[in-house]
Amino acid sequence: MKLVLLNVKYSPNLGDGIIAECLEAGLRASHPSVKVESCDIAGRKGYGQGINRSRELVFAVLDRLPKSVRRQVVAQILKRMIRKSLARHYAESLSGADAALIGGGQLIADADLNFPLKLDAAAYAAGEASVPVGVYGAGVGSHFTKAGLALFRSAFSAGLLCACVRDERSRARWDKDFAPPAASIVNDPGLLSCDTYPHEPRASAERPVIGLGLTNPSTLKLHADRESLDRRGWTRFFTTLCEDLLELGYDIQLFTNGAHDDHRFAGAVHDGLPDALKTSGHIRPAPALTEPRDLAALIAGLDGLIAHRLHANIIAYSYGIPHVGLGWDSKMEGFFGEVGRSDFLVSEARPKAGQVAERLQAAMQLGIDGEKRLSVIETTRTQVNELVSKLLETL
């Protein structure tokens, strides 16, 4: 059975690659007959492709446009891309497939009609090739434009093999806007990071290392559920947080999930630190990460983590590393609630650095519930196995 995953595997945000590679590995491990390929719906065919290095300039221009104008501009660009190359890319990727899965990530979301246009075109290509489509491990956003909602409904109109979403809020949103079929909840495939990227246990150190994951404020502004700090505010926040963590006896590893604009922001935060902090030897700048395994290895080597990005937190949980999430989107609340760690999600729109440092200290003292973690990971494996059994029976 050949399965094609419709995803954004080669996104500059390596969290998307983590999802794709973990789901691919889980599917292959479930049955010897399963063959899996990913079709990146942005047309990318390898890591480091696409608009990664020019992303900051692109968004800087788009951010200056009124929302309605921005949406129209982006939609026209995307429609041209679909006509020119993406439709052919989808058709070639789906050739010979027995089924396609919209697999993982916040793909059922409407930012500038990006995913609605691409998934509708991919679903059309699947229909032309008589390839049935399902949804597995995806997140469902909270706000859709009228056009975005219509495109998604078109993409799902032929009927779906399954509608498996990753949290309760996504289930409720799916059932409100898209059912049938009614949605069921499955764990995020990124929880299988510890299986997909095995790593030796961390050696104890005199000063524990805390990973501080940074996200470009422009990205938060575009996708966040609510208003929060601006670029200057987040820079001050992270500078103060570094000072607080050093006082608590921690070393700090700055990092990002790989996107160029995130990396630029992390570099600016590091460069703006007081000289005494930069020369202390206790703060490491963010390294350039190019593949999902790089991100997994970095996080696996930490003692604790604080981050905005959902999959930085998911990877940390998979490896049993205490972590604190900086809330900005309901998908963070969904994950932390599912694994029983809501106390370690800082949901305030304008968090205080001292508050976050205290929450990290509490997380480090409590640790990760080992029995709960193993149960969550085993459930994730079982859910993938059950998906494959269902597909083999149906197809």
Secondary structure, 3 states (H helix, E strand, C coil): CEEEEEECCCCCCHHHHHHHHHHHHHHHHHCCCCEEEEEECCCCCCCCCCCHHHHHHHHHHHHCCCHHHHHHHHHHHHHHHHHHHHHHHHHHHHCCCCEEEEEEEEEECCCCCHHHHHHHHHHHHHHHCCCCEEEEEEEECCCCCHHHHHHHHHHCCCCCCCEEECCHHHHHHHHHHCCCCCCEECCCHHHHHHHHCCCCCCCCCCCCEEEEECCCHHHHHHHCCCCCCCHHHHHHHHHHHHHHHHHCCCEEEEECCCCHHHHHHHHHHHHCCCHHHHCCCCEECCCCCCCHHHHHHHHHCCCEEEECCHHHHHHHHHCCCCEEEECCCHHHHHHHHHCCCHHHEECCCCCCHHHHHHHHHHHHHHCCCHHHHHHHHHHHHHHHHHHHHHHHHHC
